[in-house]
Amino acid sequence: MILRLSYVFVPRLSEVSLEELRAWTVNNYTAAPGLYSVLLFQRQLAGYVEVVTLSIWQAEEAMTRFFSDKQHSEWNHSEKGAIRKESQSYELVVAVRGSLPDADGDPYPDLREGAD
């Protein structure tokens, strides 16, 4: 499994560009063969909104095939005033399934004092 992180910094006042980026990402990634999942994260910075795309692929070949296709290569950010940071790819080595917090919000109820 391959994880890919892409970073784009969109001017903060450009809500149209943010919506366009979200729509482009969802439309293009969701149809990709070999894609498990795509997640978008954003955070506000001084004059920009950082948008991080995390895509999870079955194999590096599927990811490479998707990004070698010109129509899917990347959202056209240059004319929007956005800044793109180089993408990073990682191979998944270990995955541990966590548990959900209990009703009290404790993420580790088994470690509570007095728990069996």
Backbone hydrogen bonds, N-H to C=O, Kabsch-Sander energy under -0.5 kcal/mol:
donor,donor_aa,acceptor,acceptor_aa,energy
2,I,57,W,-2.3
3,L,90,Y,-3.2
4,R,55,S,-2.6
5,L,88,Q,-3.1
6,S,53,T,-2.2
7,Y,85,K,-0.8
8,V,51,V,-2.1
9,F,83,I,-3.4
10,V,8,V,-0.6
10,V,49,V,-2.7
12,R,47,G,-3.0
14,S,11,P,-2.1
15,E,13,L,-1.0
18,L,14,S,-1.8
19,E,15,E,-2.5
20,E,16,V,-2.4
21,L,17,S,-2.6
22,R,18,L,-2.5
23,A,19,E,-2.6
24,W,20,E,-2.8
25,T,21,L,-2.5
26,V,22,R,-2.5
27,N,23,A,-2.7
28,N,24,W,-2.5
29,Y,25,T,-2.6
30,T,26,V,-1.7
32,A,29,Y,-2.1
35,L,32,A,-1.5
36,Y,34,G,-0.5
36,Y,56,I,-3.3
37,S,56,I,-1.4
39,L,54,L,-2.7
41,F,52,V,-2.7
43,R,50,E,-1.7
45,L,48,Y,-3.0
49,V,10,V,-2.8
50,E,43,R,-2.6
50,E,48,Y,-0.5
51,V,8,V,-3.3
51,V,49,V,-0.5
52,V,41,F,-2.8
52,V,50,E,-0.5
53,T,6,S,-2.5
53,T,51,V,-0.5
54,L,39,L,-2.9
54,L,52,V,-0.6
55,S,4,R,-2.6
55,S,53,T,-0.6
56,I,37,S,-2.9
57,W,2,I,-3.2
58,Q,34,G,-2.9
63,M,59,A,-1.6
64,T,60,E,-2.9
65,R,61,E,-2.5
66,F,62,A,-2.0
67,F,63,M,-2.3
68,S,64,T,-1.5
69,D,65,R,-0.8
69,D,66,F,-0.7
70,K,68,S,-0.6
72,H,69,D,-1.6
73,S,69,D,-1.0
77,H,75,W,-1.3
80,K,77,H,-1.3
81,G,78,S,-0.9
82,A,77,H,-1.7
83,I,9,F,-2.6
85,K,7,Y,-2.0
88,Q,5,L,-2.4
90,Y,3,L,-3.1
92,L,1,M,-2.8
98,G,96,V,-0.6
102,D,106,D,-2.1
105,G,102,D,-2.2
111,L,108,Y,-1.6
112,R,109,P,-1.2
115,A,112,R,-2.3
